Amino acid sequence: MGIPGGAGDGGMTRRWSGWRRLIRAVGVVAALTLLPVLFEPGAAHAAGAEAEAKQLAAASNCKPGKIEVMRQIPGGNGEIVYKVTCTDYPEMFVLVQCRQRLCALLR
């Protein structure tokens, strides 16, 4: 007979090793699922790009008001195009394209 879980009881250790494999597999799947979400490069730069778009609009004689996202392309080389409405002239707006933290005036 022997001690449960000891050297003489092979069934108990096999049962525990199955659970360990299952827990390890669940952990690996969870990590692979969450890593791209946590380290999304576009998410980190979105708030900074919006501030850059406001500064670029102000430098173009447009007092920035409402900012809308016109187009967003995710990924490593992703880009965001903002529509910045001018507060002085509500019908006037500028389009600003941002890639990472570099922004350029489109119109």
C-alpha positions as YAML, in Angstrom:
chain: A
units: angstrom
residues:
- id: 1
  name: MET
  ca: [0.00, 0.00, 0.00]
- id: 2
  name: GLY
  ca: [2.21, 2.91, 1.04]
- id: 3
  name: ILE
  ca: [1.76, 6.62, 1.66]
- id: 4
  name: PRO
  ca: [-0.83, 8.36, -0.58]
- id: 5
  name: GLY
  ca: [1.03, 10.47, -3.11]
- id: 6
  name: GLY
  ca: [4.30, 8.82, -2.19]
- id: 7
  name: ALA
  ca: [6.66, 6.81, -4.32]
- id: 8
  name: GLY
  ca: [4.52, 3.67, -4.16]
- id: 9
  name: ASP
  ca: [1.26, 5.35, -5.30]
- id: 10
  name: GLY
  ca: [1.64, 6.15, -9.02]
- id: 11
  name: GLY
  ca: [-2.07, 6.90, -9.52]
- id: 12
  name: MET
  ca: [-2.14, 9.92, -7.22]
- id: 13
  name: THR
  ca: [0.84, 11.64, -8.86]
- id: 14
  name: ARG
  ca: [-0.56, 10.97, -12.33]
- id: 15
  name: ARG
  ca: [-3.83, 12.59, -11.32]
- id: 16
  name: TRP
  ca: [-2.06, 15.71, -10.02]
- id: 17
  name: SER
  ca: [0.17, 16.01, -13.08]
- id: 18
  name: GLY
  ca: [-2.93, 16.06, -15.28]
- id: 19
  name: TRP
  ca: [-4.33, 18.98, -13.30]
- id: 20
  name: ARG
  ca: [-1.02, 20.81, -13.50]
- id: 21
  name: ARG
  ca: [-0.93, 20.39, -17.27]
- id: 22
  name: LEU
  ca: [-4.48, 21.71, -17.54]
- id: 23
  name: ILE
  ca: [-3.73, 24.74, -15.35]
- id: 24
  name: ARG
  ca: [-0.54, 25.43, -17.31]
- id: 25
  name: ALA
  ca: [-2.41, 25.20, -20.64]
- id: 26
  name: VAL
  ca: [-5.12, 27.58, -19.43]
- id: 27
  name: GLY
  ca: [-2.45, 30.04, -18.28]
- id: 28
  name: VAL
  ca: [-0.65, 29.91, -21.61]
- id: 29
  name: VAL
  ca: [-3.89, 30.48, -23.55]
- id: 30
  name: ALA
  ca: [-4.82, 33.41, -21.29]
- id: 31
  name: ALA
  ca: [-1.39, 34.98, -21.70]
- id: 32
  name: LEU
  ca: [-1.44, 34.62, -25.48]
- id: 33
  name: THR
  ca: [-4.88, 36.19, -25.59]
- id: 34
  name: LEU
  ca: [-4.10, 39.16, -23.36]
- id: 35
  name: LEU
  ca: [-0.60, 40.12, -24.55]
- id: 36
  name: PRO
  ca: [-1.68, 41.73, -27.84]
- id: 37
  name: VAL
  ca: [-4.38, 43.69, -26.03]
- id: 38
  name: LEU
  ca: [-2.05, 44.97, -23.32]
- id: 39
  name: PHE
  ca: [0.76, 45.96, -25.66]
- id: 40
  name: GLU
  ca: [-1.22, 47.46, -28.54]
- id: 41
  name: PRO
  ca: [1.03, 50.19, -29.95]
- id: 42
  name: GLY
  ca: [-1.82, 52.28, -31.32]
- id: 43
  name: ALA
  ca: [-3.64, 52.52, -28.02]
- id: 44
  name: ALA
  ca: [-0.68, 54.07, -26.26]
- id: 45
  name: HIS
  ca: [-0.30, 56.81, -28.86]
- id: 46
  name: ALA
  ca: [-3.97, 57.68, -29.40]
- id: 47
  name: ALA
  ca: [-4.21, 60.25, -26.61]
- id: 48
  name: GLY
  ca: [-0.86, 61.81, -27.54]
- id: 49
  name: ALA
  ca: [-1.79, 61.96, -31.21]
- id: 50
  name: GLU
  ca: [-5.01, 63.81, -30.36]
- id: 51
  name: ALA
  ca: [-3.01, 66.48, -28.52]
- id: 52
  name: GLU
  ca: [-0.62, 66.72, -31.47]
- id: 53
  name: ALA
  ca: [-3.59, 67.15, -33.82]
- id: 54
  name: LYS
  ca: [-4.91, 70.02, -31.69]
- id: 55
  name: GLN
  ca: [-1.51, 71.74, -31.72]
- id: 56
  name: LEU
  ca: [-1.20, 71.36, -35.48]
- id: 57
  name: ALA
  ca: [-4.68, 72.80, -36.03]
- id: 58
  name: ALA
  ca: [-3.86, 75.76, -33.78]
- id: 59
  name: ALA
  ca: [-0.66, 76.38, -35.74]
- id: 60
  name: SER
  ca: [-2.80, 76.48, -38.92]
- id: 61
  name: ASN
  ca: [-4.89, 79.41, -37.63]
- id: 62
  name: CYS
  ca: [-7.74, 77.13, -36.53]
- id: 63
  name: LYS
  ca: [-8.75, 77.36, -32.89]
- id: 64
  name: PRO
  ca: [-9.46, 73.66, -32.21]
- id: 65
  name: GLY
  ca: [-12.89, 72.63, -31.06]
- id: 66
  name: LYS
  ca: [-14.48, 69.23, -31.52]
- id: 67
  name: ILE
  ca: [-12.18, 66.41, -32.61]
- id: 68
  name: GLU
  ca: [-13.58, 63.40, -34.47]
- id: 69
  name: VAL
  ca: [-11.80, 60.27, -35.65]
- id: 70
  name: MET
  ca: [-12.43, 59.98, -39.39]
- id: 71
  name: ARG
  ca: [-10.34, 56.87, -40.03]
- id: 72
  name: GLN
  ca: [-8.31, 54.58, -37.81]
- id: 73
  name: ILE
  ca: [-6.03, 51.82, -39.08]
- id: 74
  name: PRO
  ca: [-4.71, 49.57, -36.29]
- id: 75
  name: GLY
  ca: [-1.41, 47.74, -36.33]
- id: 76
  name: GLY
  ca: [2.29, 48.38, -36.08]
- id: 77
  name: ASN
  ca: [2.21, 51.05, -38.79]
- id: 78
  name: GLY
  ca: [-1.29, 52.23, -37.94]
- id: 79
  name: GLU
  ca: [-2.59, 55.70, -38.51]
- id: 80
  name: ILE
  ca: [-5.43, 57.92, -37.35]
- id: 81
  name: VAL
  ca: [-7.04, 60.72, -39.34]
- id: 82
  name: TYR
  ca: [-8.71, 63.37, -37.20]
- id: 83
  name: LYS
  ca: [-11.26, 65.97, -38.26]
- id: 84
  name: VAL
  ca: [-10.68, 69.07, -36.11]
- id: 85
  name: THR
  ca: [-13.54, 71.58, -36.24]
- id: 86
  name: CYS
  ca: [-12.54, 75.24, -35.86]
- id: 87
  name: THR
  ca: [-14.41, 77.18, -33.16]
- id: 88
  name: ASP
  ca: [-14.09, 80.55, -34.94]
- id: 89
  name: TYR
  ca: [-15.76, 79.25, -38.12]
- id: 90
  name: PRO
  ca: [-18.01, 76.22, -37.41]
- id: 91
  name: GLU
  ca: [-18.20, 75.25, -41.10]
- id: 92
  name: MET
  ca: [-14.40, 75.16, -41.40]
- id: 93
  name: PHE
  ca: [-12.31, 72.16, -40.36]
- id: 94
  name: VAL
  ca: [-8.87, 70.67, -40.88]
- id: 95
  name: LEU
  ca: [-7.88, 67.05, -41.37]
- id: 96
  name: VAL
  ca: [-4.82, 65.83, -39.50]
- id: 97
  name: GLN
  ca: [-3.16, 62.48, -40.20]
- id: 98
  name: CYS
  ca: [-1.14, 60.94, -37.35]
- id: 99
  name: ARG
  ca: [1.18, 57.94, -37.61]
- id: 100
  name: GLN
  ca: [2.55, 57.02, -34.21]
- id: 101
  name: ARG
  ca: [3.35, 60.50, -32.78]
- id: 102
  name: LEU
  ca: [4.06, 62.23, -36.12]
- id: 103
  name: CYS
  ca: [1.17, 64.31, -37.43]
- id: 104
  name: ALA
  ca: [0.70, 66.14, -40.73]
- id: 105
  name: LEU
  ca: [-1.96, 68.55, -41.94]
- id: 106
  name: LEU
  ca: [-4.00, 67.12, -44.84]
- id: 107
  name: ARG
  ca: [-6.40, 69.97, -45.48]
...
